[in-house]
Amino acid sequence: MNKLFYKFTITLSVVCIFCQCSNNSEEKNIENGINILSASELFLPIIDDSYIYPVVPGTDAWENLGSIEDIYEVSQLPDRVLKSISTLGLIRSILDIPGLDGFYLASSNSSPIGTLYRIFAHYNSVSELEKRKDSGNALISFYNAVNIDGLNSSSVGERMLLSIQHTALEILFTKPAILQQFDLRQKKQLITSLLARHNQIAQVQYEGFIVNGTITVIAWILYNSKYEPIVQYYGNNAIAEYFDVRTDQTDDIIEFANDFIK
């Protein structure tokens, strides 16, 4: 198993207005457009009630795990946490799955969607997120709270982990149970945010930060929306798990996306 794991401990907390509230309260807050996440100097926002995994890479307990199945077992959220954690806390807990980067780097699947779908399938946190009615809006709120400038104070090793967490965050948008929550207007807003993120990162080359998911996520959302130009581009038999955008296709996808959001 690939040993490229990183332990990244963050101590600064972002205030989440409703992290201790019920799911109904979360839905109401998001629907009302309340700014539920405040800015952070770090790359990823921290949510007060995100789950702290008891066994993580770099600890003796982790080294003593005997199999991949043991890793999966210690990385599940307890039932009491699954039912009480805020949707934002759940998202952060998914991004903090122990060994996420190692599993991603060890995968032989060339598609970031397929790679992360295979990884996500082992965790109850992801299946819980797919059940939440507010998961789509919560993902957008979390995504928009990411602070690219936070990469400036990160080491090269930390940036590699952060890039994989960022890719995982974007891939969550493609999960069918989540993507179907968005209507056409919301999909256009999501594509706009994804394009802005791609452009923002492209302007500054951060060593160690590997971006290989954003354009693929954009392309899949367009395809899922049955946007005719991109359906013709890829044909009628594209499958999410094998979907990927080659480097030489990037400009085409960006052009399709800009036309889509007009």
C-alpha positions as a printed NumPy array, in Angstrom:
array([[  0.   ,   0.   ,   0.   ],
       [  1.261,   3.436,  -0.864],
       [  2.855,   5.038,   2.212],
       [  2.435,   8.62 ,   1.037],
       [  0.241,   9.806,   3.879],
       [  0.296,  13.232,   5.477],
       [ -0.954,  14.362,   8.828],
       [ -2.081,  17.963,   8.641],
       [ -3.266,  19.439,  11.932],
       [ -5.142,  22.741,  11.861],
       [ -6.062,  24.627,  14.986],
       [ -7.84 ,  27.742,  13.708],
       [-11.652,  27.414,  13.752],
       [-14.202,  28.935,  11.4  ],
       [-17.493,  29.938,  12.985],
       [-20.452,  27.96 ,  11.661],
       [-23.765,  29.548,  12.621],
       [-25.754,  26.37 ,  12.596],
       [-23.258,  23.598,  13.229],
       [-25.025,  22.652,  16.477],
       [-28.488,  22.928,  14.978],
       [-30.746,  20.279,  13.539],
       [-30.794,  19.352,   9.861],
       [-34.056,  21.256,   9.469],
       [-32.388,  24.401,  10.759],
       [-29.507,  23.871,   8.338],
       [-31.884,  23.63 ,   5.392],
       [-33.698,  26.784,   6.485],
       [-30.461,  28.749,   6.895],
       [-29.143,  27.705,   3.502],
       [-32.421,  28.363,   1.746],
       [-32.521,  31.842,   3.236],
       [-29.074,  32.567,   1.858],
       [-27.448,  33.165,   5.221],
       [-23.669,  33.434,   5.07 ],
       [-22.991,  30.316,   7.09 ],
       [-19.203,  30.254,   6.758],
       [-16.807,  33.008,   7.658],
       [-13.427,  33.624,   6.06 ],
       [-10.337,  31.734,   7.152],
       [ -6.63 ,  32.32 ,   6.702],
       [ -6.313,  28.611,   5.964],
       [ -7.073,  26.844,   2.694],
       [ -9.969,  24.724,   3.946],
       [-12.576,  26.023,   6.387],
       [-12.804,  24.272,   9.737],
       [-16.24 ,  23.347,  11.051],
       [-16.689,  23.164,  14.81 ],
       [-18.45 ,  19.811,  14.859],
       [-16.408,  17.98 ,  12.219],
       [-15.363,  14.516,  13.368],
       [-11.916,  14.018,  14.889],
       [-10.726,  10.574,  13.831],
       [ -9.129,   8.662,  16.72 ],
       [ -6.714,   6.71 ,  14.497],
       [ -4.732,   8.617,  11.864],
       [ -1.518,   8.183,   9.854],
       [  1.609,   8.799,  11.886],
       [  0.295,   7.239,  15.079],
       [  1.241,   3.867,  16.553],
       [ -2.386,   2.798,  16.352],
       [ -2.368,   3.417,  12.608],
       [  0.867,   1.519,  12.094],
       [ -0.59 ,  -1.443,  13.999],
       [ -3.601,  -1.772,  11.714],
       [ -3.338,  -5.123,  10.004],
       [ -5.303,  -4.618,   6.789],
       [ -7.115,  -2.204,   4.495],
       [-10.368,  -3.411,   6.057],
       [ -9.057,  -2.307,   9.464],
       [ -8.348,   1.143,   8.034],
       [-11.885,   1.387,   6.7  ],
       [-13.298,   0.26 ,  10.041],
       [-11.521,   2.888,  12.144],
       [-12.487,   5.59 ,   9.649],
       [-16.261,   5.181,   9.944],
       [-18.303,   7.779,  11.81 ],
       [-20.127,   6.426,  14.875],
       [-23.911,   6.231,  14.467],
       [-24.488,   8.94 ,  17.062],
       [-22.191,  11.279,  15.102],
       [-23.807,  10.494,  11.755],
       [-27.191,  11.594,  13.037],
       [-26.08 ,  14.702,  14.917],
       [-23.269,  16.215,  12.849],
       [-24.074,  19.258,  10.719],
       [-23.903,  18.826,   6.95 ],
       [-20.926,  21.183,   6.809],
       [-19.222,  19.169,   9.531],
       [-19.947,  16.021,   7.556],
       [-18.312,  17.491,   4.448],
       [-15.188,  18.425,   6.37 ],
       [-15.101,  14.965,   7.958],
       [-15.143,  13.387,   4.49 ],
       [-12.204,  15.525,   3.381],
       [-10.344,  14.495,   6.548],
       [-10.772,  10.74 ,   5.989],
       [ -7.497,   9.209,   7.268],
       [ -5.246,   8.1  ,   4.418],
       [ -7.417,   9.716,   1.734],
       [ -4.363,  10.996,  -0.124],
       [ -2.593,   7.646,   0.005],
       [ -5.587,   5.796,  -1.384],
       [ -5.964,   8.386,  -4.129],
       [ -2.308,   8.283,  -5.162],
       [ -2.275,   4.485,  -5.117],
       [ -5.278,   4.186,  -7.43 ],
       [ -4.809,   2.865, -10.956],
       [ -7.957,   4.594, -12.212],
       [ -7.022,   7.527, -14.444],
       [-10.342,   9.291, -13.848],
       [-10.52 ,  11.437, -10.696],
       [-14.246,  10.713, -10.569],
       [-13.755,   6.959, -10.79 ],
       [-10.884,   7.035,  -8.306],
       [-12.82 ,   8.889,  -5.652],
       [-16.048,   6.984,  -6.243],
       [-14.153,   3.79 ,  -5.443],
       [-12.697,   5.354,  -2.297],
       [-15.968,   6.967,  -1.172],
       [-17.813,   3.652,  -1.445],
       [-16.129,   2.44 ,   1.748],
       [-17.251,   5.247,   4.071],
       [-20.554,   5.824,   5.834],
       [-19.866,   9.574,   5.94 ],
       [-20.289,   9.808,   2.166],
       [-23.452,   7.695,   2.095],
       [-24.866,   9.917,   4.851],
       [-24.06 ,  13.055,   2.842],
       [-25.922,  11.62 ,  -0.13 ],
       [-29.026,  11.226,   2.058],
       [-29.014,  14.828,   3.28 ],
       [-31.501,  17.105,   1.518],
       [-29.258,  20.128,   2.055],
       [-26.022,  18.509,   0.882],
       [-25.901,  20.37 ,  -2.436],
       [-26.275,  23.831,  -0.949],
       [-23.934,  22.978,   1.914],
       [-21.273,  21.852,  -0.569],
       [-21.551,  25.144,  -2.438],
       [-21.223,  27.099,   0.806],
       [-18.185,  25.054,   1.84 ],
       [-16.616,  25.313,  -1.628],
       [-17.006,  29.084,  -1.743],
       [-15.355,  29.35 ,   1.68 ],
       [-12.121,  27.736,   0.433],
       [ -9.313,  30.278,   0.628],
       [ -6.776,  29.847,  -2.174],
       [ -4.416,  32.332,  -0.506],
       [ -4.078,  29.824,   2.306],
       [ -1.791,  27.808,   0.027],
       [  0.875,  30.476,   0.395],
       [  1.645,  29.405,   3.955],
       [  1.526,  25.655,   3.192],
       [  4.521,  23.429,   2.516],
       [  4.827,  21.443,  -0.708],
       [  3.864,  18.252,   1.117],
       [  0.827,  19.885,   2.692],
       [ -0.256,  21.234,  -0.701],
       [ -0.346,  17.746,  -2.168],
       [ -2.77 ,  16.633,   0.542],
       [ -4.788,  19.829,   0.135],
       [ -5.015,  19.342,  -3.637],
       [ -6.445,  15.85 ,  -3.138],
       [ -8.913,  17.13 ,  -0.544],
       [ -9.915,  19.871,  -2.974],
       [-10.417,  17.355,  -5.772],
       [-12.508,  15.2  ,  -3.422],
       [-14.645,  18.221,  -2.557],
       [-15.316,  18.924,  -6.228],
       [-16.035,  15.283,  -7.076],
       [-18.761,  15.23 ,  -4.403],
       [-20.741,  17.586,  -6.654],
       [-20.928,  14.833,  -9.297],
       [-22.541,  12.221,  -7.029],
       [-25.97 ,  11.579,  -8.576],
       [-27.912,  12.014,  -5.327],
       [-26.289,  15.428,  -4.857],
       [-26.201,  16.702,  -8.426],
       [-29.91 ,  16.025,  -8.874],
       [-30.626,  18.568,  -6.126],
       [-29.619,  21.405,  -8.456],
       [-31.932,  22.952, -11.013],
       [-30.587,  24.561, -14.193],
       [-30.053,  27.949, -12.581],
       [-28.117,  26.421,  -9.694],
       [-26.026,  24.325, -12.055],
       [-25.065,  27.491, -13.91 ],
       [-24.055,  29.097, -10.626],
       [-22.023,  26.018,  -9.731],
       [-20.27 ,  26.004, -13.116],
       [-19.498,  29.696, -12.629],
       [-17.871,  28.955,  -9.253],
       [-15.875,  26.045, -10.665],
       [-14.611,  28.136, -13.587],
       [-13.62 ,  30.931, -11.239],
       [-11.697,  28.452,  -9.069],
       [ -9.917,  26.994, -12.093],
       [ -8.882,  30.455, -13.269],
       [ -7.811,  31.511,  -9.789],
       [ -5.522,  28.53 ,  -9.328],
       [ -4.201,  28.723, -12.89 ],
       [ -2.992,  32.278, -12.268],
       [ -0.575,  31.12 ,  -9.586],
       [  1.41 ,  27.908,  -9.938],
       [  1.577,  26.407,  -6.449],
       [  4.277,  23.768,  -6.228],
       [  2.799,  20.496,  -5.01 ],
       [ -0.815,  21.516,  -5.649],
       [ -2.045,  19.193,  -8.389],
       [ -5.253,  20.26 , -10.101],
       [ -6.783,  17.467, -12.146],
       [-10.424,  17.476, -11.184],
       [-12.044,  20.877, -11.738],
       [-12.407,  20.773, -15.515],
       [-13.519,  17.141, -15.41 ],
       [-16.211,  18.031, -12.861],
       [-17.359,  20.923, -15.056],
       [-17.53 ,  18.653, -18.106],
       [-19.502,  15.993, -16.25 ],
       [-22.048,  18.477, -14.895],
       [-22.566,  19.798, -18.429],
       [-22.932,  16.253, -19.734],
       [-25.303,  15.308, -16.922],
       [-27.356,  18.394, -17.792],
       [-27.655,  17.017, -21.334],
       [-26.054,  20.153, -22.744],
       [-26.178,  19.282, -26.426],
       [-22.744,  20.582, -27.554],
       [-20.913,  18.499, -24.949],
       [-23.119,  15.446, -25.509],
       [-22.108,  15.594, -29.167],
       [-18.496,  16.088, -28.087],
       [-18.405,  12.929, -25.959],
       [-21.184,  10.818, -27.464],
       [-24.153,   9.232, -25.729],
       [-22.415,   6.539, -23.71 ],
       [-20.231,   8.444, -21.241],
       [-20.096,   6.97 , -17.726],
       [-19.13 ,   9.105, -14.741],
       [-16.697,   6.586, -13.246],
       [-14.558,   6.579, -16.405],
       [-14.998,  10.222, -17.32 ],
       [-11.901,  12.392, -17.61 ],
       [-10.818,  15.491, -19.515],
       [ -7.496,  15.362, -21.295],
       [ -5.213,  18.394, -21.208],
       [ -5.788,  19.042, -24.906],
       [ -9.565,  19.149, -24.277],
       [ -9.455,  21.768, -21.523],
       [ -9.976,  24.802, -23.747],
       [-12.965,  23.147, -25.428],
       [-14.611,  22.398, -22.085],
       [-14.045,  25.948, -20.86 ],
       [-15.663,  27.28 , -24.043],
       [-18.643,  24.968, -23.6  ],
       [-18.961,  26.04 , -19.961],
       [-18.892,  29.738, -20.761],
       [-21.607,  29.247, -23.383],
       [-23.667,  27.19 , -20.924],
       [-23.739,  29.86 , -18.231],
       [-24.665,  32.732, -20.55 ]])
